[in-house]
Amino acid sequence: MFTNNKLSKAVRLAMAFGAASTLAFAGSVAAQETDNEETAKKDEKPERIQIVGSRIRTDGLDQANPVTIITAEIAKDSGLNTLGELLRTSTVAAGSDQLISAYSVGFVTSGGAGAESISMRGLGSNRTLVLLNGRRAGPAGTRGQVSAFDMNALPVSAIDRVEILKDGASSLYGSDAVAGVINIITKRDDTANITVSGSKPFESGGETYRINGTYGETFDRGSWQVVADYNVNTGLIRDDRDYFNCNERMLFNATTGERADPIDPRTGEYHCNGTGYGIWTNRGGRFLYDYQGYGFPAASSTFPVPLTHPNGYFWAGHTKETDGWLDGQHPFQRNSTMIPESKVGSVYLQGNYDISDKVSMFGELLHSSRRTDIASVRQIFTQDYGYIPANLVPGWGGNTTLLAVAITDHFKNQTTIDYTRAVAGFEGEFGDWYWNFSYQRSFNKGEYKQDIFLRDAMLKSQRVLRGEACNDVTPLSNRPCYAVEWFDPQFINGNMSQGARNFLMGEDVGMTYYKQDTVDFYLTGDLFELPAGMVSTAYGVSYQTDMIKDTPGVETLRGNSWGLSGANVTKGRSSTKAAYAEFNVPLLREMPLVQSMDLTVSGRWNDVNTYGTGSTYKAGLNWALTDEWRIRAYRGSSFRAPALFELFLDSQTGFLGQNADPCINWVESDNQFLRANCQAAGVPATYIAGVGSSMTSITGGGKGVLDAETSVSKGVGVVYTSPEGKFGLSVDYYDVVINDQITNVGGAAVLNNCYFSERGFANEPFCRQITRRTGLDGDWGVATVRGGYLNTAEQTVRGIDYTLTYRDTFSFGDLSVRLEHTQQIERNYKQFAADPEPLKYITRVGNPREVGTLRTTLRRDDWQFNWTMNYYGSTSNYHLYANGNRTTYRGEAVTFLAETPTYILHAFSASTTFWDSMNVTAGIANAFDKQPPVASPAALNVVGNVPLFASQLDYLGRRLFVTVSYDF
């Protein structure tokens, strides 16, 4: 009977939900059979299970593909709170910088604020295919650049394990499976359980709390289960940790090695050089108000020309000593977000029902709602019309010009994501063949709110400073004019009057919708028998549609958000038809040095309406020399269809400084092409300095131009398992080359490709993307430059994965050890194939060459003890600078820090069960309170002095975590 055969049901569940089952999994089910059932099955064929990386069911005895399995228990034992944190422990992710929620503070990131994704091998999250129970997990997020699954959408409490296929697999799974496949497998049981967990750093900030409940039932013809989860991350502000609080320069005398930072006389400590505010002057430095009454000398007494000014102002930032007088650690900055505050509620429901002995139906439903809040800080200033003569500013006078720069905390944003995914399907058997039909829809609705300053009001307020009347309303926002107190010290310090707030401030609200529908059918079974065994196959067809519509806020749409990038509506859809096949051919059996040798080949044909057709292939060899030794190898091609935002992004705008213009002072250049092209563009030889405001950089989609990325991946590995099963070792070499990689060719790249072109200005397509000003008042600068998405780049990665396992039983308990290590040999990137040298990422900060994870578990009676160690090799960016780590500061030869030493984190935990129903796990993460390394802000992107784009670093410090679970 289809219903009563427990192993058969396990196989069906594995098939329906993409399980990479192992002998242990099958064995645990089979062990439930009675002795009579086992006797009756002696003559039956072995049950078949499906492994990620193949559509063909096998007996699970061999694994031809390099796969890593991470169980959800690891998250509990290591104090990991989210799926993203769990996946970042894998060495395929740990060797490169990953998108974490902290990066969305002050930056526009893919997927919007709070989104987290995984980039295998550092090739990008849109080249890593994420499956949920063997089917695509649709994208989630906000803003136009939505293309990856948000790891916040699925609670870790619903997960049984994650299977990571570490090679390309587009021939089976289609687009995006370039670097590999992450297959998330949910729990399937009939338990009733409630779990509470929490993590508390030893310092304040960064607490997490979770409560979830599970309930399920199994009945005669099926089963169902529901999981509800609510997770809170209280967030972290910069003032919660000393290493985020203060931006010290971190400079050292090149001769003595002593610190060369200026001293802040108000604190006696090294100066904090954070977000600045005050009154800038064209003669260097800035005028600051003595808010603390420290007693700095009056500005007029030290300024090089006669000056009148209101009382309380001093001149700073023009010598090393006066650099220490600058205001650089405002309370707004100290209270700004480092890790966003987030709240996530999720419900996951799944079930199956046997219609007959041969046909079953199944379904899944996931709904997740996330809210993320970020508080940040920014500057606003009066530069749109240039510096203002001092004589036009009340209370000021002298031969200088002024620029008011105020600091403000009106820079908060709130993101709400509602994500729903539903699956329904049928599966069954006829003879020895298995078939599966499914329909899936994922729907993402995202709202993003952003504090803004209204551009029309900002411009009006600056014109009023220059004498324009203030008796009308702004043309777009319809705000009654208000004479903003730009040069009032309280305004500059962030304490704006209510009138200024009402006039300048606003809020923009945007909406993002993303829908993905997929229909899939496949069947698998045996074709015929060869001398070495049965030839197995799988065939399938699929149809997928994607739709995106991102509508920015009203002010963004009409270009009225001051100082922030603009965007239009991003709207589009695509459809993909595919057919695929896979064959497993046993070549040899039971020969000298060939216990078995199997060849697996697969191919896929794709028809994508946005660019055309294409095909991919893969071939793999699985050669067992003996019971202990095995060699595996593969070679295949993969592809990535352009993401919808890459096709349909509509005129997103940003700003570039005029110093990006290669034609500034072109007359002094030795490059003949630059000289000829700038002259042909009409730039006079007298244009030796960029005098105008920033240029507008516009990015658009590549519909009608973009083709699919293609890649070739290959690898070879050796596997050893000791006869007694205590020791195992695998070593796998991987090599991936991506061609025609889609890249966003930004404004600076367009400028360089135009003016350094050997084709000449008139014949270079990039030059048609540039508009220059007319030379009014000597301004020949660039007005606008248009970039966009093109198939121009190429990327290569090579490395070696090592896995070592050991398990044995001793008098003190059962010990198991698992070491995973990745050695990255190469990860190079060229934006253009003609680039003379690629960008080499390995050993740059955030990209260590060596990474690894060691997990050790001891089980004794009812107790389990765990030790987890994550380690990351040293990195350095010194090779990017012509003089290494040497530079000058105010004429003094100094060195800076742009490196991270070897970084090791430890977690310890213990768990036990009370009364057969309550499980308690308690432990300490970052047990030795390893703080992140520090770097110089002049050399790296930092927050405080912590390198920002290095997701391997622990931001929270030592913390206690506890999980209590009760089974009803």
N, C-alpha and C positions, 0 to 999 in steps of 0.2 A: 504494500500500500504506500502511496506517495506520502500520506500524512504520517504514518506510523514509523517510517524508516528515519530514525533520528539523524543518521549520518547523511542520508539523502537530503533531509531538510537543511542541514548545515551547509551542504554543497549548494543548494538553491539560494540560501541566504548569501553565501559567499559570492555566487554569481550575480545575484541581483544587486548586491551592494559592493561589488568590486573587491572583495577581501583578498589580500595576499596571504592566504592561509598557509600554514606550515603543518608538518607532521604532528607537532604538539597540539595544534588546534584540532585537527581531525581526530587525533588520539584521545583527546579529552572528551569528545563527543562519543567516540566509539566505546570508550571505557564504560559508558553507562549501559551498554547493551548487556543482556544476560548471557550466561554461558551457552544456553540453548540457541540464542540468536546468533552468537559468534560461530557456533558449530554449523548452523544452517547456511552461513554465508561463505564457508570455506571455498566453495567452488565458484562463487560469483566473481565477476571482474572487480578490480579495485575501484573504489569511488574516485571521482575526479573533482578537483577543485581548481579555482582560477587564481592566478597570481598576477599582480599588477605588472604591466609590461607585456602581457600576452592576453589574447582573447580565447586561447585554447585551454580547455580544462586538462589538467595533468594530475598525476597522483601525488604531487607535492614533494617527491623525493629529491628532485634536483631543482636548482634555481640558476637559470642561465643568465639572468640579468642582475646587475649590481643593485641590490635593494637594501635599504636600511629601514628597520621597523622601530618606531618609538612609541612606547605605551603611555597611556594617560597616567599610569601609576608614577612615572618619572616626574610628572608635574607635581603630584602630591608630595613625593618624597624629597623634592628639591625646592619646594616653596615657590613654584612658578604659577602665576595667576591666570595667564591667558594662553590661547593657542599660539599666538605670535611669539611669546616668550619661550614656549616649549620648542617650537621649530627653530628658533635662533640658536638652540644648543647643538643642533646638527652641524657637523663640520662642512656640509655643502653650503650652509648659510653663514657660518661663523667666520669664514675667510674673507668676507667682504662686508661693506657697510650696508645695513638694512634700513628700510623705512620704518621709523618708530614714531610714536605720537609726539615726542618732544621736538621733532624737526618741524612740526607745523606751527610752532611758536615763532612768529616773525617771518615765516616763509610760506609760500603757496606750494603745497606738495600734492603729488598725484593722489587723487581720491579725496582730497580735502582734509580739513583739520581732524586730527585724531586717528586717521586711517593708518593701518599697519599692514604691510605685505611682505612677502618673502621673495628674494632674488637668489635663485640657486646659481652657484659658481660666479656670482657677481655679474651675470648677464642681463639682469633686469627682471622685475616682477612680471612684466608682460611677455617674458620668454620662459616662464615657469607655469605650467598648467596645473591648476588646482582642481581636484575631483572631490566630490563628497559622495561616499559610497559608490564610487566607480563612475559617477556622472559629473559633468561640468558644474562647477559652482559659479554662478553668474556674478558679474562685477557688482561692487557696491561702493558708494562714496558720493561726493559732491563735486561741483564745478565740472568744467568741460573735460578734464583729463581723468575720466573714470575708465579703467580697463582691467583692473585686477580685483580679485576677491579680497574683501576686508577681513582680516583674521579676527576682528572683534565680533563678527556676525554670529559665530558659533561658539557656545560656551564649552570650555574644556571639560565640564562635568558631563556632557553628552558624548564624549569621545571615548572610544575603546583604545584605538591606536592610530598611528599615522604611518603609512608606507611611503617611502621616498625612493622612487626609481631614478637612478643617478645617470641616466643617459637619454638621448633624444628619442622621442617615440611618436612623432607625427604620423608615421605610417599606420598607426593604430588609433591614435586619439585626436589627430587633426592639428589645427593651428595652436600655436603657443608652446607645444611640448618640445622646445628647442634645447633648453638646459636639462629638462627632466620633468617628472610628474610627482606631485604630492597628492596622495590619495588618503583622505580622512575617513576613517571607518567609525561609525557611531556604535554605541553600546546596544546590544539586543538581548535582553533577558526579561524575566517577569518579576523582578524584585520590587519591593516597596521600600523606599529609602529616603531619608532626609539628611542633608549634610550642611554643616556650617563651617566656614574657614575664614581665617584672617591672617594678615601679615602686618607686623608693627616694627618699623625701624627703631633702633635705639635712640636716634634723634627724631625730632618731630617732623611731620610731613611725609607723604608717600605711603600712607596706610591704605590697605585694601581689605575689603570685607565681601564675603559671598555667602549666599544661602541658596540651596537648590534642593528640589525634591524630585524623586523618580517613582513612577508607579507603572506596573505592567502586569499583564495576565496572559497566560497561555491556555488555550482551550482546544477542543478536539480537532478543529479544522484550521487553526491559525493562532495568531498572537497579536498583541498591541502593546505599545509602551509610550509614555509621555514623560518628558523631562522639562521642568520649569526652573529657571535660573535668574538670579538677580545679583549683579556684581557692581561694586562701588570702588572707584579709585579716588581718594581724596585729593590727589594731586600734590605737586611740590612747587614751592615758590623759591626764587633765587636766594632769599634771605634764610631759608631753612638749612643751607649748607654753605660753609665758609668758602669752599672752592668755586661756588657759583656767584658769590656775592660781589666780589671786587675784581675788576679788570686791571690787575697789575701789569706793567709792561714786560716784566720778566726779561730784563736786559742785564748783561754782565760785562764788566770791563774785560777787554780782549787780552790784556796783559796779566792782571792780578786775579781775574775771575770773580772779583767782588761785584755785588749788585750795583748796577748803574742807574736804577730807577730814581726819579726825583722823589723827594720826601714831601708829604703834605704837612705843613706846619701846624695845622689844626688838630691832627691826630698823632703826629710823630711817627707815622707809619708810611710805607711805600704808597705812592699816590694811586688812587683808583681812577682809571682813565675810561669811564663808561660813556654813556650817551651824553653828549655835551649840550649846553644851553647858555645863552647870554647874548651879547651883541658883538658880532664879528665886525672887523674893520679891514679895509683894503690894505692897510699897512702891516698886517700880520697880527696874530694873537686875537684876543677878544676882551671886551669890557664886561666885567662881572660885578654884580651887586654883592656887597658884604652882608649876606643874610644873617650870619652868626655874630656880626660885630667883632670880628677878630682883630681888626685894626690894620688891614693892608694899606699901603700908601695910596693916596688918591691918584686916579688915572692921570690927571693933568700934571702931576709931579714927575711921572716917568715916561709919558708919551713923547715921541721925538719931535712933534710939532705942537704949537699952541692949541689948547683944547679947553672947551668949557663943557661941563656936564653936571647933572644933578648930584647931590651929595650921596656918598656911599658906594661909588663905583671905583674899581681899581682895574689896572691893565694886567692881563695874565696870558700865559701861553706863548711867550716870545723868547724865552730863555729856558735852560734846564731848570733853574730855580723856580721860575714863575710857572712852569708846567705843573709844579706841585701845588700851585694855587688854584688850578682849574676846578670847577665843580664837576665831578664825574661820578658821583654815587648818590643819585637822587633817590628818595624813598619810593618813588614810582618804579624805579628800576629794581630795587630790592624786593618789592612786592609783586613783581611780574612773574608770570608762569614759567616754570621749567618743565614740569610734566603736567599735562592738562588734567583737570578734574573731569572724570567721566562716570556715567551711570549707564549700565547696559542691562536690559531685561530681555530674556529669550524664552521661547517655548518651542520644543521640538517633539513632534508626534510621528510615530511610524507604526506600520502594521502590515500583516499579510493574512490572506485567507485562501484556503484550498477549495476551489470551485469543484474539482473532481480529483481523481487519483493522478491525473496527468496535467492538470492546468491549475495554476494559482494566480492570484492577483496580489499586488503589493502597492504601498503608498508611503509617502513621506510628506511632512509639512514642517517647515521651519519659519518662525517669525522672530525677528530681532529688532529691538529699538534701542538706539544709542544716542545719548546727549553728551556733547563735549564742550566744555567752557574754557576759554583762554583769556587771560588778562595780560596785556602787553603795553609797551611804551613806544612813543615815537616823537620825532621832532616836527614842528611846523615852522615855516620861515617865510620871509618876504622877498624871495629871490626871483619871482616870476618876471618882475620888471627891473631886476638888477639891484645893486646897492643904492641906498638913498643918501644924498648929500646930508652931512650932519646938520647943516643950517636949516633943513626942512623938518627936523625932529625937535619938538618942544624941549627946551632945557639943554640942548646940545648945540655945539658950534665948533668950527675949526676946519682945517683943510684935510678932511678925510671923508670917507663914505661908510655907511653903516648897514648892517644886515641883522635884523632881529630874529633870533632863533629861540623858540619856546619849547619846553618839554610838556608832554601831556600823556595822561593815561586813558584818554578817549581813543582806545585802540583795542577794545575787547571784541571777541567774536564768539558766537555760539553755533554749533552744528548739531543738527538732529537727523539721524538716519533711520528710516524704517525699511527693513529688508525682509522680503518674503520669498520663499522658494517652495514649490510644490512639485511632487513627482507622483505619477500614477502609471501602472503598467501591468502586464501579464507575462507569465513565463510558463514553460511547460516542456514536456518530453514526448518524443515519438520515436520509439525504438531506442537506439543508442544516441540519438541526437537531442540536443537541448536548444531551445529558442527563447528569446527574450525581446519583448516589445515595451517601450516606455515613452512617456511624454513628460516633459519637464518645463516649468516656467519659473523664472526668477524675476522679481520686480523690485527695483530700488527706487525709493523716494527720499530725496535729501533736501533739507532746507539749511541755508547758511546765512547767518546774520553777521554783519560787520559794521563796527563803528567807523564812520568816515567824516572827513571834512569836505564841505561842499565847495567845489572848484569855483563856481561863479561868485560865491560869497567871499572866498579867499582873494580872488582877483579884485573884486570890488573894494575890499578893505585895503588892499595895497594901493589902489588908485586914489582912495580917499587920503591916504598918507601923503600923496603927491599933490593934494589940493583939489581933487574932484569933489563935487557936492555929494552929500549923503542924504538924499531926499527921495529916493526911489526904491524899487524892489528888484531883487535879482531876477534875471531873465528866465532861468530854468527852475530853481527851487522856490521862487516867489517869496523870498524872505525880505521883510522890510530892512532897509539899510541900517547898520549900526557902526559907529566909529570905533573900531576895535583898538584897544589900548596896547598896541604891539610893543611899545618900548617901556611899558610899565613893568617894574621888576617883579611884581606879583604875577602878572600875566606870563612873563618869561619863566617863572618858577612853577607854572602849572596851575596857579590859582586864578582862573579866568573869571571875569564878571559874568553874571547871568545873561546880560545882554550879548556879550561875545559868544557865549555858549549857544544861545538861541539863534544867533546869526550864522555861525560857522559850522556847527556840529549837526550831524545827521546819522541815520542808520540805513544801510542797504540790505535788502533781503533777496536772495536768489534761490532758485529751485532747480533741482536736477532729477530727471527721471531716466532710468535705464531698464529696459525689458529684454529678456532673452528667452526664446522658445526653442526647444529641441525635441525632435522626434527621432528615435533610434530603434533599429531592429537588427538583431544578429542571431546567427545560429552556429553551433559548433558540434563537431562529432568526428568519428573515425571514417576514413575513406576506404582504405584497403591495407593489407598487411604485406610488408616486405620481410626478407629474411631477418633483418635486424629489429623488426617490430612494426607497430601499427602507425600508418601515416594519418595524422590528425589535421583538422582544418577548422577555420572559422571564417564566416562571411558576414558582412554587415553593410547597411546603408543608413545614412542619417541626413536630416535636414534641419538647419538651424537659422534662425533670424535674430538679429540684434537691432535695437532701437535706442537712440539717445536723444534727449532734449534737455539742454542746460540753458536756463534763462537767468542771466545775472540780474542784480537789482536794478531798479529804475535809474538811479544816478549813474551806475556803472555803464548801463546801456547808452546813455546820452553823454558819456564822457565827462561827468560832473563829479567824479570822486577824485579829490585832489591828492596827488602824490602816489596814487596806487595804480597798478596796471588796469587797463580797461579791457572789455571784452564784449562781443556781440553774442547773439544766440547761437549755440552750437546744436545743430539738429541734423539727424541723418539716420539711415538704416542700411542694413546689409543682409544678404541671405547667402547661405552656403549649402551646397549639395555635395555629398561625398559617398563613395563606395570603397570598401576595403576588404582585403582578404589576407589570411595568414595560414601558413603551412608549417607543420613540424614533421620533419623527415628523419627517422632513425637510419643512420648510415652504416654503422658497424656495431657489433656486440661481441663481447667475450673473446677478444683476441689479445695477443701479447701487447701490453701497454695501451690497450683499448678495451676497457671494460664496457664503455658505451661511447658513442659519438652521435650527436643529434645536430641537425641543421634546422634552423628556424628562419623562414623568410616571410616578409609581409610587404604589402604595398597598398597605397591609397591614392585615389583620384579625387580631386577637389574642383569644384566650380564655384567661385566666389563672384557675385555680381559686380563688385566694385573694382575688380581688376582682371578677372579671367580664370583660366583653368591652370592646373598644375598637378604634379604627381610626386609622391615621395616613396621611398623604399627603406627596408632594413633587412639585414642578414646577420644572424648570430650563430655561433658554433659553441656547443657545450660538449666538452671532451673529458670524460672521466677516465683517467689513466688507470687508477686502482680505486679501492674503497676509500682511500685516504686523500688522494690527489686528483685535482680536476683543473682543467684550463678552460676559460671562457673568453670569447672574443666577439666583437660586433662591429659593424660599420653600417651607417644609415644616413639618410637625409631627412631634414625636417624643414618646416616652414612656419612663418608667422604672418598671417594676414594683417594688413594695416588696421589698427584700432580705429574705432569710429571717431574719436577726437582727432586722430592724426589725419583723417580724411575730411572732416567737416568743421574743424575749429574755425571760427569766423572772427578774424581780425582782432586778436588779443593784443593789446598795446602795453608797452612798457617804455622805459626811458634809458638812454645811454648818454654818458657825458661826451662832450665834443672831443675830448682827448682820444676817443676811439677812432677818430677820422685820420686815416693814413696821409691825407693830403695837407695836413698842417705842416708848414715849413717844408713842402716837398722839394723846394729849390735846393735844399742842402743835402738831399738824399743822393746816395751813390747808385741806387737801383734805377736803371734806365726805363724799366717798364712803369714804375711808379711815377717817375717824372713825366713820361709821355701821356699816361692815362689821366693824371691830375690836370695837366695842361689841356688835354682834349676835353675834359669835363668843364672847363672854363674857370678853374680856380687860379687866380693870379699868383704870381711869384711873391707878391707882397703879403700873402696870407700866411703869417708865421705863428699865429696863436689863435686858439679857439676862443672867440669873444662872446658868443651868443649862449642862449640857454640850451638845455639838453635836447638831443634829437629824440624823436618818437620812433621806437622800434616796434614794428607790427609783425605778428606771427599769424599765419593762416594755415588751414588744412591743405592736404595735397590730393583732393579728389580729382580723378582724371589723369593724375601724374604718377601716383604711388603704385608700386608693384609689391608683391609679397617678398619678405626677407626669406632667404634660403640658407641652409646650413648643412654641414657634413660633420657628423660625430663618429668617432671610432675609439675603440678601447680594447684592451686585453688584460686578463687577470688570471691569477692562480689562487686556488682555494685548497686548504689543507684541513682535514679533520682527523684527530687522533683516533685510533681504533676503539678506545674505551669511551670516546665522546667527551673527554675532559677538556680538551684543548682544540681551539679552532683558529685559523688564520686566513685572511684573504688580503691580497694586494692587487689593486686595480689601477691601471693607467688609463687616463681619459684625455681626449683631444677633440676640441670643438672649434670649427671655423665658421663664422657667420659672414655671408656676403650680402651686398645690397641692403645693409642694415638701415632702417629708417632712423633718421636723425633730424632734430630740429636745428636747422641752419639759422643761427641767430644773426642779429644785426651786425655784430663785429665780424663774423665770418663772411657775410655778404660784402662788407666794405673791403676786406682784405682780398677776397677772390676777385673783386672788380678791379681794384687799383693796382694789384700786383700781377694782373693777368698778362700773359704773353699774346693773347689774341688781339689785344687792343681794345680801347674803350668802346668803340662803335660795334664791335663784334662779340663782346662778352655779355652773355645773358644776365649775369649778376648785376651789371651796371644799370640795367633797366629797372632795377628794384630800388634805386636811390633817387631821392629828390633833394636838390640843394637850394639854399636861400640865394637871394638875388644880389647880395653884396651891400645892402642898405646898411649904412653906418659901419662899413668894413666887415660885415658879417657874411662870409661865404660858407658858413657851416652847413652841415647836413640837417635838413628839416625832417625827413622821414626816411626810414630804411625798412624794406619789407623782407622778412625771412619766411621760413615755413618748413614743412616736412618734406624731405627728399630721400630717395634711396641712394645714399652716397657713402655710407660708412662700412667698415668691416671690423670684426672683432675676433680675437683668438684666445682660447684658454687651454692650458695643458696642466696636468698635475697627476698626483698619485694619491689614492685613498687606501688606508690601511685599517683593518679591523682585526682585533685580537680578543679572543674570548677564553675564559678559563672557569671551570666549575668543578667542585669536588665536595665530598662529605668528610668532615673531621669529627673528632669527639666533641668539639666545642660548637658544632653546627654546620650548616650547609653554606658554603662560600661560593659566590659567583662574581667574576670580574669581567668587565667589557671595556676595551679601549678602542676608540675611534680617533684616527689621526689623518689629516689631509695635508699634503705638501703641495703647495701651489708653485708650479714651475714658471708659468707665464700667464699673464692676462693683459693683452695689448689691444689698443683701440686706435683706429684712424677715422677721422671724420670724413676725409676724402682719400680715395685710393692713391692719389698722387702725392699725398703728404710724404715728405722725405723720411720722417721718423715717426713711429707710432707713440702714443701715450702709453707708458708702462706703469701699471698700477701696483704690481706686486711689491711689497715692502713700503708703499706709501702709507701714511697714517690712515687707519681704517681698513687696511688690506694686508694683514700679516701673512708671511709666507707659510708659517707653520701654525696650525690650530689643532686642538684635540679635546676630547672629553673622556674622562675615566670615571666609570661608575662601578662601585663595589658594594655588594650586598651580602650580609650575613643573616641567616635565618636560624633561630634557635628556639625550639618549642613554639610558644605563641608570640614570640618577639621577632621583629625584623629591624636590622640596623643598616643605615645607608650612608655612604660617603660619595659625594660627587665632586669632581674637580674639572673645571674648564680652564684651559690655558691657551694663550694667544702669544705668538712670537712678537719680537720687537719690530718697530716700524720707524721710518724716518723720512722727512721731506727735504733734507739738506741738499740732496742731489738736484733738486729743482732750481736751486739758486746758484748764480754764477760764482759767488764767493763762499759757497757752503753756508755755514752758520754765522758768518761775519758780516757786519754792516756798520753803519755809523749812526750815532744819535747825538744831535747838536754838536757835531764835529768830533765826538769821542768815538774811538774804535770800540765796538761792543760785539758781543755774540748774543744769539737768541736761541730759544728752545723750539724745536719743531720735530719732536720725536716722542715715541712712547716705548718704555722698556717692556720686557716680557711681563705679561699680566696674567695672574693666576687667581682664580676664585675657588673657594671651597664651600660646600654645604654639607651639614650633618643632620641626620634625622633618625628617629626611632618610632616604631609603630607597634601596636598590639591590639588585641581584641578582648573585650570584657563581656561576660555573660552571653557569649556567642552571637551578640547582635550589635555591639557598639565597638567601632574601630576608632582609635585615636592615633593620630600622627602629630608629632611635634619636632621641631628642628630649628636650626639657625642657618640662614643663608648669608653668604659673604662672611663666614665665621670669623675671619681674621681682620675684618673691617678694612679691606683693601680699598683705598681711595683712588679715584681716577688720577692719572698723571696730569701735570700742568704743562702749558705751552705758552708761547708768546703771542699775543693778539696780532702783532705785526706779521707773523709768519703763518698762522693757521686760523681757520674759523673757530672761535671759541665762545663759550658762555662762561663768564668769569675768566678762569684760566684753564678750563677743561676743553679739550678738543671736541668739537661738536659732532662732526661726521665720522664717528667711530662708535658704532652701536654695540661693540663688544664690551664697552666700559660700563661699570656699575655706578649708577648715579645716587643710589639710596644709602649705601653703607650697610653695616651689620644689622640684621633684622631677625626677629622671632616669628615663626609661622606655626600655626596650629590648624588641624583639620579634625573635626569630630563627625563621624557618620554613624547613623543608627538605622538598622534594618528592622522593619516591622514584620 
